[in-house]
C-alpha cells in the first residue's frame, strides 16, 4: 500500500515524472524487442532506393542500363529519413542499427502525444491509463524495430491530430503553420493522408467554423511544403504528380488470387503487357495504367466477389485477418490485444458523447482510414493506424462504466 501511495504521489501526480517514466518504459520495451526481433538489413524497395541515392545520387527504384527512372512508386520521406543516417553511418550494417535506434526514440514519444490527445476528452487518470496501454501495445512496440515508415507516420499523424484539435479551439496562426507543415510531410510519407487532410479541412470549416482565410492559409502552406517535390516531378514528367502506384495497389488487392492481404504474383498475360512498356522515364506511370486496366477488368467481371472481399478486409482490418499468411501473425501477443480492443472499441462507439465535435471528428477519421485501407491489400502493420482510435474508444467505455458505478454508490 505504501508503495502505491509513493507511486501515486511521486510519479502519477507529477506529469514530468510520469512522461519520463512512460518514455523510459517505451524505450526499454522497444529496445528489447529490437534486440531480439528487429530488422538487421535494408531489404526490398528501401534497399534499392537508398543504395541508388547513396552510390549514384539518384532517388530511383528502377534502372534500365544507364537510365535511372525517377521514383514515384514509394513516398519519399522515409527513404530520405534512412538516407540521412548514411551521412554518419555509411551504407553498411551500422546504418540499419542507427535507423532502428532513431525509430525507437521517436516511437517512445508517441505515448506522450497520445496522452495529450486523450486528456482533451478524459480526466488525468484515464489519460494516463491510455498512455500506458499505448506505450506497451505489442504491435506498436514491435513496429519500431522494423524498417518501415509506419513508426514515422504514426508519430506525425498523432502530432497532426493534436495540433488540429488545438487549432479548432483557438484558430491561432502559429498552429495553422504547424498543421500545414506537418500535413505536407505526411502527404510525402503516405499517399492515403491526402484524404484525411481534405476531410479535416472540410470538417474544420463546417463544424468547427474555422475562418475561411485560415483554411486557405493552411492549404497554401501545405502546397509550399510539398512544392520542391512537385516542381522536381513536373520538370521530369511534365505534369504535376506526387505519387504513382495507385493502379498497382488496386491490382494486388483485386485479382483472382487476392485475399485480404492481397496477391503479388503477376499472371503470364500481365507480364507480357508490362514487357511491352517503353523503358523511359515514364515507365512507372505507364506501368501503373496497365495494372489499373487489369484490375478494372477483374472487378467488372466479378463485382460481387470483390465486394465480399472488401467487406472481409473491413473485418480483417478492424479485428484480425483469419486467413493471414504472414509469419507469426497468430502469435497470442498480437492476436489477443487486437481482438480485445477491437471489441471494447465497438462498445465504446455506442456510448461515446456524440455531441462532442472533436470526438466525432476523430471517430469519423477512424472510419475514413478503415475505408481507405479496406479498399486495398491489408498488411498487419496497417492496424497501427487505427489503434489510437480503438484505445480512445475503449477508454470511453471504461469511463462510462466508472460513471455508472459512481452513481450507484
N, C-alpha and C positions, 0 to 999 in steps of 0.2 A: 504493500500500500504506500509506504514512504517513497519507494522507487517511482510509482506512478505520479505521486504529488510532485516530486522533483522534476520528473519528465515534463509534467504539465506547466510548472512554473518557470522552468529554465529553457525549454525548447518550444513547446506549443504556443505559449503566451508571448514569446519573443519571435517576431516574424523573421528577423535577420538570422537568428539561430536556426529557426525551422527551415528557411530557404537553404542555408548552408548544409543542414542535415540531409535534406532531400537531394541536394546537388551531389553531396558525397556518396549517399546511398545509391543514387543513379550511376554515378561514376564507377563505383565499385562493382555493381551488378553487371554493367555493360562491359567492364574490363575483364571480368571473369569469363563471361560468355565469349568475348572476342578472343581470349587466350586459348580457349578450347575449341571453339567452333567458327571463329572468324575466317574470312577470306584471306588467302595468302598471296594471290596473284591477281593481276588485271586480266580479265577474260572478255571474250566476245567483242561487242561494239566499242566498249570503253577502251580496251587494249589497242584496237586499231586506231581509234580517234587520237588518243593521247600519244601513241608512238609516232603517228604521222605528223602531228603537231610538233613533237619534240625533235624528231630527226629531220623533217623536211620543211617545217614551218607552215604546214598546211593543215587546217582543221577539216580533214576528209575521212570518210568512212569507206570510200570506194576508189579503186585505182585501175585505170586501163593503160598499161605501159607507162608512159611519162605523164599521162593526164590524171590528175587528182580531181575527182568530182567533188565540188564543194558540198559540205554536209548540210542536208535539210532533214535527214532521217531522224536524228537524235536532237532533242532540245539542248542548246549549247551550254547552259550554266554549269551543269555537273561536270562536263568534260573540262571546262576551264578551271573548275574547282580542283580537280585532280591535277591538271597541268601546273597550277600554282605551286603544288608540292614538289614538282620536278625541279623547280628553280633551286631548291635547297637540298633535295634528296636524290636527284637524278631519276633514272627510269628503272632501277633495279628493285629488289625486294623491299628495301627501305621505303620506297615510295608507297606501297600498299599499307605498310605499318603506320606511316605518318598520316595517311588519309583516314584510316580506321581510328586513330587516336583523335584526330580533329572531329570526326563524326561522333565519337563517344562524348567529347566535351560539349559539342553542340546539342546532342540528344539529352545530355544531363541538365540542360537549361529548360527543356520543353515542359517538364512538370511544373516549374515555377510560372511559366507563361500560362499554362493551363489553370493554375491556381488563380491567377489574376482574372481570367475569364470567368471561372466558376464563382468567384467572390462577387461578381455582378448580380448573381441570382440567389446565392445561398449564404448562410451565416459562416463564420470562420471555421467552425469545427467540421462542417460538411465539406467545405472547400479544401480543408487540409486532408480529409479522407480521400477526396478526389485526386489531389496531387500525389498522395502516397500510392494509390492504385495505379495512376498513370505512370509513375516512376518505375514500378515493378511489373507492369503488364508484359508478359513473356515476349510477344511478337514485337513490341516496341523496343524492348531491351535487345532482342536478337538482331533487329534491323540495323542497329548502329554498327554491327560487326561485318556488314555486307557491303560490297562495292555496288552501290545503288543510290539513286538520287532520292530515295524515299525519306531518309533522315533529314536532308536539307529541305526538301519540300514541306515536310510536316512542320519543321521549325518555322519556316517562313509563313506557312499557312496560318499557324496559330498566332503569330505576330500580327498578320493581316487582320484576323478576326478581332483580336484585342484592340488594335488601333481603330478599326472600323466601328466597333461598338462605342468606343470613347468619342470618336468623331461625330457619330449620330446624336450624341447628347450635347456636345459643346460646339460642334461645327467650326473648330479652330483651324486656321490655315496651316499651322505647323503640322497638325495631324493629317490634313489633306495631302501635304507634300510627302509625308511618310507613307501613307496609304498608296499613293500613286507610284512612288519609287519601288516599294515592295511588290506592288502589282506587276510592274514591268519585269522585275526579276522573276516573279512566279510564272509569268507568261513564257519566259525563256527557260523555265525549269520543267514545266509540264504543260502540254498544249490544252489539257482539259480545263485549266484555270480560266481560260478566256470566257467560258460560260458562267463560271462562278463570279467573275469580275462584272460582267454585264448584268447578271441577276442582282448583285449587290448594289450597283448603280441604280437600277430600276427600283429596288426596294427602298433605298435611301431617299429617293425623290418622292415616291408615292405614299410611303408610310411614316418615314422619319421627317418628312417635309424639309429635306436639305435644300438649301438655296441652289437654284439652277446654275448660277455663276460659279459656285464652288464645285458643283459636279463637272462642269465644263473645264474648270481649273484642274481637277483630278485627271480627267481624260487627257488634257494637254500634257501634263507632267508625265503621265504613263507613256504617251507616244514619244515624248522626248527621251525617256529612259530606254526604250527599245529601238530608238531611231538609228543608232550606229549599226545594229544588226540588220535592220530593214534596208538601210542605204547600201550596205555591203551586198545583200542579196539582190537588190534592184540592179546594181551595177553588173552583177554576174548573170542574172537570169532575165533581166529586162522586164521585171514585174515585181510588184510588192508582195512578198511572201515571207512567212515566218518559219513554218514547218511544212514538210511533206510527210507522207506515210499514212494518211487517212485511209486510202484505198487498201493498203496492205493490212492495216488493223481491222478493217471491215472484213476482208477476205479470210484472215486467220480465225475470225470469230464466226463466219458464216460460210462454211464449206461442208461437204458431205461427211467428213470425218471429225468435225469440231464437236467438242464437249464444252462445258462451262469455261475451261481453261484454254480453249481454242485448239488449233491444229496448225502445224507449221511446215509440213512437208508438201512440196508442190507436186501437182499431177504432171504427167508427161506432156499433155497438150498445153498446160500453162508454161512449162519450161520452154517449149518451142516458141511461144509468143514472146516470152521475155528475151530469148536469144536473138530475136529479130529487131530488138530496140537498138537504135543507133547509139554507139558508145561516145557520147559527148557530154558536155556539162548539164544538159537537160535530161540525162538518163533517168535520174531518180523521179523527176516529175512525170515522165512518160511511163516509167515502170509502174508508178502508183496508179495511173489511169488503167493499165492492164489489169491490175489486181482488183480495182473497183468495178470494172466491167464484168469480171468473172464473178465477183461476189453478188452483184445485182442479178446476174443470170441464175445463180443458185437460189436466191431469195424469191425471185419471180416464179420459179418452178415449184417451190415447196414453201409457200408463205406460212402455213400453219406449223410446219416442223420447226421453222426458225423462230416463230413467235413463242412456241413452247420452250425453245432453248433460251430465249430472252428471259422468260419467267423463271426458268431454272437458274439462270445467272443471278437474278434478284435474290432468290433464296440462298444460293451459294455465297453470295457476297455478304448478305446480312447475317447469316448463320455460319454454316460451313459447307464446303464442296464435298458432297458424299461420294463423288467419283474422281477425286483428285488423284493424279499420278505423281505428284510432287514428293520428293524424298522427305521422309519424316513429317509429312503433313499431319498425320493422325496421331502424333505424339500427344499424350494427355495434357502436357503443359501448354500446348497450343489449342487443342480442341475444347477442353473443359472451360477455360476462361472465356473463349469466344462464344460458346453456347450460352453460358450463364448470363453474360452481359447483354447478349442479343435478346434473350427472353425478358430480362429485367427492363431493358430499354423499351420493349414493346408495351409493357405495362406502364412505363413512365410516360409514353406518348399519350396514353389515355388520361392521365391525371395532371399533366403539366398545365401551367397557367397560360391559357390561350389568348388572354387579353394583353399579355406582355409582348410587344412588338419585337424586342430584342430576342426573346426566346423563340418567337415564331420565325424570325429571320434565320436563326441557327438550325432549327428543325427543318425548315424548307430547304435550306442549303444542303443538309444531310440527304434529303430525298433527291435533290438535284444530282448530288455526287453519286448516289446509288443508281439513278437512271443512266448517267453518263457511262459509268463503268460497266453496268449490266448490258449496255449496247455492244460491248467489245469483250475480248477474252479476259477472264478474271484470273489474276495471279495472286498467290497468298499474301504477298506484301501489300497489295492494294487495300486490304482490310484495315490497315493502319489509318487510312484517311477518314474512315467513319467511326473509329473507336473513340475519339474525343466526344463525339455527339452521343454515342451509346453510353459512355460513362456518365456524361452530363444527365441524360435521361434516367439512368439508374440512381443517381443522387437525388433526382427529383422524386422518384418513387420512395426512397428512404426518408426524405423529408416529409412526404405525405403520411407515411406510417407513424413517424415520430409525432406529427401534429395530431393524428388520430388518437394515439396513446396518451398524449398530454391532456387532451380534452376529457378523456375517460377518468383520468386521475384528478 
